[in-house]
């Protein structure tokens, strides 16, 4: 049986499809099948799928008329033969070891499904700050390789978290046993199967790693189509029916009411229709929020503002939500700036200690070999930090202004909460206030963008300093090893030269070795049963240079000669040289310094070809 079936619904994703498929075909777990359901694509997606299926037999293509991602996933699920099933969107990407890690965790814990961390990304950035399914805080100090849980342990995740199918790695037997499939609707088709699988699973496990990257900037995504939002009312009704039928409603009543408020209020501002706004208000009236401890103050305020407005005033609800969002952003930005300031002071102290240390001074000659501008770069980053530090006072003043404006705006909206019965008489005043709010909102947005830009610069500079600090630590480790070996009796390099009947070229070869700028070497020459004058030449050179050691053996080929030389070598590094070749005078010194600098197991170098008959050296084919 195939270990994993990957099911991928595809509709007009020619710009992203290749990247997604390459990530799956290069998985470290090779025992997989990739079921691609082409949902009536009108772009070049179908041709891309056919090319991949002809190249790799694991890629299986199913074509259907455009019916939506839910129906496409159901069709792929029925065709799947894998022990486990994972749903992937065709515009997203995954790590190359994702399936192996999820499968190993699932087998170890006998999981009905596995969840994991998901990061969001676009063409410019990857956001790791708010990962989907971050359960390390819920289960601290747990070995997730040997740990499973159920819905009662993570109640908030059942109805108020990511519903996306690609956040779960399902056991196929679990899906079939519980008749789990996606409903035939164009949007929100993943909500009901998420709720059902959460409540029916007896063993859920977690991999605490970012394995999946969700794309935010696909303009063709169904999440960007406001005409589909009306489906949420049918979905909420289906979830309510399931909770009642399966006996979960009493246990999850508070979570369900919060789910209902959150899902409906997400789309109450323009461009949602007047009909949506009216239905949303009626749904809100059916919710008892008075004794629900899960409903936060902001959720309750959203609820009350929505009920206070008419359908014609729904644009005010969008303004209100934008204001709340901006206030939250400003608060987070203030905290972020404060933390960055503290980290900046800490980094300055670390940098001063490094630059004034004895280790920094003694590494100067070696650093010049690899990157003579490392210190200048570090100082340049420091100067830029000083510049940004000087702007902190400006940022704080700007934030203070923002807080004052936010306080004034909050007071204006408090009137809406306290004077609901007088809204009709104050309509003209609210319209005028709305115009002022829009102007101030634009100003706040511009100031926020500037703050975010400065914040991103500080974060980027901090990351660069951290990386350069790590580089410095590696350099220091290398130089310490270098100094430890400097006074040792062990030669830095052993040069092993197998010799057989090369009297014509041997002297030139040996001259290039004994005249190396790196003098702390040993030269091991293995005479492989030569019948010409090669051995006499070796002995003559050995008399004049004590670094040369000559060994003789019966003819057995270059391999056995090199092995004998290697057994008798004691150098820190070994270099094999053919006896009819020669090297530049500084070659061993450059190779040795490169190896020490990078702590290398092996160093490669370019070579040139030459012909004694033509006296030409070919540098064009290194």
DAZI-V469069 format. One record per residue. N is the residue number from 0. RES is the residue in one small letter. SS is DSSP state (H for helix, E for strand, C for the rest). D_FIRST is the distance of its C-alpha to the first C-alpha in Angstrom with 2 decimals. Layout:
((N;RES;SS;D_FIRST) (N;RES;SS;D_FIRST))
This chain:
((0;x;C;0.00) (1;x;C;3.79) (2;x;C;6.25) (3;x;E;8.96) (4;x;E;10.33) (5;x;E;14.05) (6;x;E;16.38) (7;x;E;19.83) (8;x;E;22.83) (9;x;E;25.44) (10;x;C;29.14) (11;x;C;31.81) (12;x;C;30.51) (13;x;C;31.41) (14;x;C;33.14) (15;x;C;30.11) (16;x;H;27.01) (17;x;H;26.93) (18;x;H;27.18) (19;x;H;24.31) (20;x;H;21.97) (21;x;H;23.19) (22;x;H;22.34) (23;x;H;18.66) (24;x;H;18.39) (25;x;C;20.05) (26;x;C;17.83) (27;x;C;17.70) (28;x;C;13.95) (29;x;C;12.85) (30;x;C;9.03) (31;x;E;9.66) (32;x;E;10.65) (33;x;E;14.22) (34;x;E;15.38) (35;x;E;19.17) (36;x;E;21.27) (37;x;E;24.77) (38;x;E;27.10) (39;x;C;30.08) (40;x;C;30.98) (41;x;C;34.48) (42;x;C;34.40) (43;x;C;32.65) (44;x;H;29.17) (45;x;H;27.99) (46;x;H;29.20) (47;x;H;27.49) (48;x;H;24.10) (49;x;H;24.65) (50;x;H;25.67) (51;x;H;22.55) (52;x;H;20.21) (53;x;H;22.23) (54;x;H;22.02) (55;x;C;18.29) (56;x;C;15.65) (57;x;C;13.38) (58;x;E;16.18) (59;x;E;16.19) (60;x;E;19.53) (61;x;E;20.69) (62;x;E;24.47) (63;x;E;26.42) (64;x;C;30.00) (65;x;C;30.85) (66;x;C;29.86) (67;x;C;29.16) (68;x;H;26.35) (69;x;H;25.49) (70;x;H;24.88) (71;x;H;22.95) (72;x;H;20.56) (73;x;H;20.21) (74;x;H;19.38) (75;x;H;16.69) (76;x;H;15.24) (77;x;H;15.19) (78;x;H;13.36) (79;x;C;10.61) (80;x;C;6.93) (81;x;C;6.31) (82;x;C;6.83) (83;x;E;10.22) (84;x;E;12.55) (85;x;E;15.61) (86;x;E;18.55) (87;x;C;20.77) (88;x;C;24.16) (89;x;C;24.95) (90;x;C;28.18) (91;x;C;26.84) (92;x;E;25.61) (93;x;E;23.43) (94;x;C;23.65) (95;x;C;21.59) (96;x;C;20.13) (97;x;H;19.50) (98;x;H;15.70) (99;x;H;15.65) (100;x;H;18.40) (101;x;H;17.09) (102;x;H;13.65) (103;x;H;15.67) (104;x;H;18.14) (105;x;H;15.82) (106;x;H;14.20) (107;x;H;17.77) (108;x;H;19.31) (109;x;C;16.70) (110;x;C;17.73) (111;x;C;17.62) (112;x;E;18.21) (113;x;E;19.67) (114;x;E;22.81) (115;x;E;24.45) (116;x;E;27.56) (117;x;E;28.19) (118;x;E;31.19) (119;x;E;33.14) (120;x;E;34.43) (121;x;C;36.51) (122;x;C;37.88) (123;x;C;40.41) (124;x;C;38.97) (125;x;E;36.02) (126;x;E;36.77) (127;x;E;35.36) (128;x;E;38.13) (129;x;E;36.55) (130;x;E;32.80) (131;x;E;30.75) (132;x;C;29.54) (133;x;C;31.78) (134;x;C;31.38) (135;x;C;32.98) (136;x;C;36.30) (137;x;C;35.07) (138;x;C;33.60) (139;x;C;35.82) (140;x;C;35.35) (141;x;C;31.82) (142;x;C;29.02) (143;x;H;26.25) (144;x;H;23.69) (145;x;H;24.36) (146;x;C;25.62) (147;x;C;24.67) (148;x;E;26.99) (149;x;C;27.46) (150;x;H;29.56) (151;x;H;32.76) (152;x;H;32.63) (153;x;C;32.50) (154;x;H;34.42) (155;x;H;35.69) (156;x;H;32.20) (157;x;H;31.39) (158;x;H;33.98) (159;x;C;35.51) (160;x;C;33.01) (161;x;C;30.61) (162;x;C;28.78) (163;x;C;26.71) (164;x;H;22.97) (165;x;H;22.26) (166;x;H;23.62) (167;x;E;20.64) (168;x;E;16.99) (169;x;E;15.61) (170;x;E;13.09) (171;x;H;11.81) (172;x;H;12.76) (173;x;H;16.15) (174;x;H;16.83) (175;x;H;16.20) (176;x;H;18.13) (177;x;C;21.06) (178;x;C;21.09) (179;x;C;21.34) (180;x;C;22.03) (181;x;C;24.63) (182;x;C;28.12) (183;x;C;29.70) (184;x;C;32.21) (185;x;C;32.88) (186;x;C;33.15) (187;x;C;32.25) (188;x;C;29.21) (189;x;C;27.26) (190;x;H;29.85) (191;x;H;29.11) (192;x;H;25.32) (193;x;H;26.12) (194;x;H;28.69) (195;x;H;26.61) (196;x;H;23.58) (197;x;H;26.07) (198;x;H;27.88) (199;x;H;25.05) (200;x;C;22.94) (201;x;C;23.83) (202;x;C;22.22) (203;x;E;22.58) (204;x;E;22.49) (205;x;E;24.04) (206;x;E;23.82) (207;x;E;27.48) (208;x;E;27.05) (209;x;E;27.65) (210;x;E;24.29) (211;x;E;24.98) (212;x;E;28.18) (213;x;E;29.43) (214;x;E;31.88) (215;x;C;35.24) (216;x;C;37.13) (217;x;C;35.36) (218;x;C;38.21) (219;x;C;35.95) (220;x;C;33.98) (221;x;H;34.30) (222;x;H;35.60) (223;x;H;38.66) (224;x;C;39.63) (225;x;H;42.26) (226;x;H;42.36) (227;x;H;39.03) (228;x;C;40.23) (229;x;C;41.70) (230;x;H;38.20) (231;x;H;38.28) (232;x;H;40.63) (233;x;H;38.22) (234;x;H;35.41) (235;x;H;37.75) (236;x;H;38.67) (237;x;H;35.06) (238;x;H;34.38) (239;x;H;37.64) (240;x;H;36.76) (241;x;H;33.41) (242;x;H;35.14) (243;x;H;37.82) (244;x;H;35.62) (245;x;C;33.29) (246;x;C;36.33) (247;x;C;35.77) (248;x;H;38.84) (249;x;H;41.32) (250;x;H;39.15) (251;x;H;38.37) (252;x;H;41.64) (253;x;H;42.87) (254;x;H;39.55) (255;x;H;39.40) (256;x;H;43.00) (257;x;H;42.36) (258;x;H;39.25) (259;x;H;41.47) (260;x;H;44.25) (261;x;H;42.06) (262;x;H;40.11) (263;x;H;43.27) (264;x;H;45.60) (265;x;C;43.31) (266;x;C;44.48) (267;x;C;48.02) (268;x;C;49.87) (269;x;C;50.46) (270;x;C;49.11) (271;x;C;47.86) (272;x;C;49.98) (273;x;H;52.82) (274;x;H;50.89) (275;x;H;48.01) (276;x;H;50.60) (277;x;H;52.31) (278;x;H;49.14) (279;x;H;48.11) (280;x;H;51.51) (281;x;H;51.26) (282;x;H;47.85) (283;x;H;49.36) (284;x;H;52.21) (285;x;C;49.78) (286;x;C;48.58) (287;x;C;50.49) (288;x;C;50.52) (289;x;C;53.39) (290;x;C;51.54) (291;x;C;48.17) (292;x;C;47.88) (293;x;C;44.82) (294;x;C;46.81) (295;x;C;48.35) (296;x;H;51.81) (297;x;H;50.55) (298;x;H;48.33) (299;x;H;51.38) (300;x;H;53.60) (301;x;H;51.23) (302;x;H;51.31) (303;x;H;55.12) (304;x;H;55.74) (305;x;H;53.57) (306;x;H;55.50) (307;x;H;58.81) (308;x;C;58.27) (309;x;C;58.64) (310;x;H;56.25) (311;x;H;58.78) (312;x;H;58.64) (313;x;H;54.85) (314;x;H;55.37) (315;x;H;57.03) (316;x;H;53.84) (317;x;H;52.07) (318;x;H;55.01) (319;x;H;54.76) (320;x;H;51.02) (321;x;H;51.63) (322;x;H;54.44) (323;x;H;52.41) (324;x;H;49.61) (325;x;H;52.20) (326;x;H;53.82) (327;x;H;50.54) (328;x;H;49.90) (329;x;H;53.40) (330;x;H;53.03) (331;x;H;49.82) (332;x;H;51.52) (333;x;H;54.47) (334;x;H;52.28) (335;x;H;50.39) (336;x;H;53.73) (337;x;H;55.03) (338;x;H;52.04) (339;x;H;52.27) (340;x;H;55.97) (341;x;H;55.30) (342;x;H;52.66) (343;x;H;55.03) (344;x;H;57.76) (345;x;H;55.35) (346;x;H;54.20) (347;x;H;57.86) (348;x;H;58.63) (349;x;H;55.70) (350;x;H;56.73) (351;x;H;60.35) (352;x;H;59.36) (353;x;H;57.30) (354;x;H;60.03) (355;x;C;62.74) (356;x;C;60.90) (357;x;H;61.94) (358;x;H;58.39) (359;x;H;58.54) (360;x;H;61.84) (361;x;H;60.88) (362;x;C;57.70) (363;x;H;59.68) (364;x;H;59.98) (365;x;H;56.28) (366;x;H;55.25) (367;x;H;57.43) (368;x;H;55.32) (369;x;H;52.11) (370;x;C;53.38) (371;x;C;57.11) (372;x;C;56.75) (373;x;H;54.45) (374;x;H;57.37) (375;x;H;58.84) (376;x;H;55.55) (377;x;H;55.37) (378;x;H;58.99) (379;x;H;58.37) (380;x;H;55.56) (381;x;H;57.97) (382;x;H;60.67) (383;x;H;58.36) (384;x;H;57.52) (385;x;H;61.28) (386;x;H;61.55) (387;x;H;58.90) (388;x;H;60.45) (389;x;H;63.72) (390;x;C;62.09) (391;x;H;60.85) (392;x;H;64.20) (393;x;H;63.83) (394;x;H;60.31) (395;x;H;61.59) (396;x;H;64.57) (397;x;H;62.30) (398;x;H;60.07) (399;x;H;63.24) (400;x;H;64.30) (401;x;H;60.90) (402;x;H;61.18) (403;x;H;64.65) (404;x;H;63.53) (405;x;H;60.54) (406;x;H;62.92) (407;x;H;65.22) (408;x;H;62.37) (409;x;H;61.16) (410;x;H;64.69) (411;x;H;64.81) (412;x;H;61.64) (413;x;H;62.91) (414;x;H;65.57) (415;x;H;62.90) (416;x;H;61.61) (417;x;H;65.13) (418;x;C;66.78) (419;x;H;64.27) (420;x;H;67.10) (421;x;H;69.14) (422;x;C;66.48) (423;x;C;68.15) (424;x;C;71.47) (425;x;C;69.85) (426;x;H;67.74) (427;x;H;69.92) (428;x;H;69.89) (429;x;H;66.08) (430;x;H;65.83) (431;x;H;68.15) (432;x;H;66.24) (433;x;H;62.99) (434;x;H;64.54) (435;x;H;65.55) (436;x;H;62.13) (437;x;H;60.51) (438;x;H;62.91) (439;x;H;62.27) (440;x;H;58.51) (441;x;H;58.64) (442;x;H;60.71) (443;x;H;58.33) (444;x;H;55.37) (445;x;H;57.21) (446;x;H;58.11) (447;x;H;54.58) (448;x;H;53.23) (449;x;H;55.73) (450;x;H;54.79) (451;x;H;51.09) (452;x;H;51.88) (453;x;H;53.95) (454;x;H;51.30) (455;x;H;48.59) (456;x;H;50.99) (457;x;H;51.56) (458;x;H;47.87) (459;x;H;47.29) (460;x;H;50.25) (461;x;H;49.13) (462;x;H;45.68) (463;x;H;47.41) (464;x;H;49.76) (465;x;H;46.93) (466;x;H;45.18) (467;x;H;48.51) (468;x;H;49.21) (469;x;H;45.95) (470;x;H;47.03) (471;x;H;50.38) (472;x;H;48.89) (473;x;H;46.91) (474;x;H;50.15) (475;x;H;52.04) (476;x;H;49.55) (477;x;H;49.82) (478;x;H;53.61) (479;x;H;53.85) (480;x;H;51.88) (481;x;H;54.13) (482;x;H;57.25) (483;x;H;56.05) (484;x;H;55.71) (485;x;H;58.90) (486;x;C;61.28) (487;x;C;59.12) (488;x;C;60.25) (489;x;C;56.81) (490;x;C;57.02) (491;x;C;54.86) (492;x;E;53.60) (493;x;E;53.50) (494;x;E;53.90) (495;x;E;52.70) (496;x;E;54.34) (497;x;E;53.61) (498;x;E;56.81) (499;x;C;57.44) (500;x;C;60.53) (501;x;C;60.79) (502;x;C;64.50) (503;x;C;64.91) (504;x;C;62.50) (505;x;H;62.30) (506;x;H;65.22) (507;x;H;63.89) (508;x;H;60.49) (509;x;H;62.16) (510;x;H;64.58) (511;x;H;61.75) (512;x;H;60.21) (513;x;H;63.41) (514;x;C;64.56) (515;x;C;61.49) (516;x;C;62.35) (517;x;C;60.04) (518;x;C;62.26) (519;x;C;60.37) (520;x;E;58.39) (521;x;E;58.33) (522;x;E;58.26) (523;x;E;56.73) (524;x;E;57.70) (525;x;E;56.18) (526;x;E;58.34) (527;x;E;56.00) (528;x;C;58.81) (529;x;C;60.71) (530;x;C;63.60) (531;x;C;65.41) (532;x;C;67.23) (533;x;H;64.10) (534;x;H;64.59) (535;x;H;68.23) (536;x;H;67.25) (537;x;H;64.70) (538;x;H;67.34) (539;x;H;69.89) (540;x;H;67.62) (541;x;H;66.67) (542;x;H;70.40) (543;x;H;70.88) (544;x;C;67.69) (545;x;C;66.60) (546;x;C;63.07) (547;x;E;62.44) (548;x;E;61.09) (549;x;E;61.06) (550;x;E;58.89) (551;x;E;59.23) (552;x;E;56.93) (553;x;C;56.58) (554;x;C;54.86) (555;x;C;51.09) (556;x;C;49.81) (557;x;H;49.14) (558;x;H;45.97) (559;x;H;47.82) (560;x;H;50.79) (561;x;H;48.73) (562;x;H;47.07) (563;x;H;50.59) (564;x;H;51.79) (565;x;H;48.84) (566;x;H;49.51) (567;x;C;53.14) (568;x;C;52.58) (569;x;C;53.10) (570;x;C;52.84) (571;x;C;50.70) (572;x;E;49.07) (573;x;E;48.97) (574;x;E;49.69) (575;x;E;49.48) (576;x;C;52.22) (577;x;C;52.93) (578;x;C;56.60) (579;x;C;57.40) (580;x;C;56.22) (581;x;C;57.85) (582;x;C;56.98) (583;x;C;58.80) (584;x;C;60.99) (585;x;C;59.04) (586;x;H;55.51) (587;x;H;54.81) (588;x;H;56.30) (589;x;H;54.11) (590;x;H;50.91) (591;x;H;51.83) (592;x;H;52.71) (593;x;H;49.51) (594;x;H;47.46) (595;x;H;49.45) (596;x;H;49.32) (597;x;H;45.51) (598;x;C;44.79) (599;x;C;42.92) (600;x;C;41.22) (601;x;C;42.10) (602;x;C;44.33) (603;x;C;44.21) (604;x;C;47.29) (605;x;C;48.47) (606;x;C;50.35) (607;x;C;52.87) (608;x;E;53.63) (609;x;E;57.20) (610;x;E;59.19) (611;x;C;62.47) (612;x;C;63.85) (613;x;C;63.63) (614;x;C;64.04) (615;x;E;61.45) (616;x;E;58.64) (617;x;E;55.54) (618;x;C;54.10) (619;x;C;52.10) (620;x;C;48.99) (621;x;C;48.24))
